[in-house]
Amino acid sequence: RVEIDWSRHVWSCSPQVAASFNKLKSWVALSDSMAEKYATLPTPIDFGKAKSAVRDKSLVDSLEAFYKSNQAPAETHEWAPEEQELTAKKIAYLQELDAMHQELLPVLEAELAFQKNNRTTSDTT
C-alpha cells in the first residue's frame, strides 16, 4: 500500500491540479472506508427472529428458502487498462511539473530576494 503525502506543495500548484487531487483524495478516503466496511463477512440472517416479528410466516419461509438456494458469485472489479494508462500519464506529468517547480523555486526565491534588496523609488531612479 502506498502512502501519499497530501501536504506537498505539488498538489496545489495549479487550480486544475488541486481540483483533480482533491477529487482523488476524497476517492481514496471513500475506498479506504469501504474496504474497512467490507473486510469482514456479513453476519448471517436470523430468519427465526424475523418469523417472530412477522404475521405471515410463509413469507419468511419462502424468503429463507430463496436465500439458502441462491449462491451469488463474488463480485470483482478490475481497473481498466485504459484508465491505468491515463492515470500513469497524469502521474508522469505531475512528476515532471513537480521537478520543474523544484528547479524553479530557488531561482524565484533568489529573484524575489534581489528585488526586495534593490527596490526602486522615485528618489532612487
ABEGO torsion letter per residue (X at the ends): XBBBBAABAAAAABAAAAAAAAAAAAAAAAAAAAAAAAABBBBBBBAAAAAAABABAAAAAAAAAAAAABBBBBBBBBBBAAAAAAAAAAAAAAAAAAAAAAAAAAAAAAAAAAAAAABBBAAAX
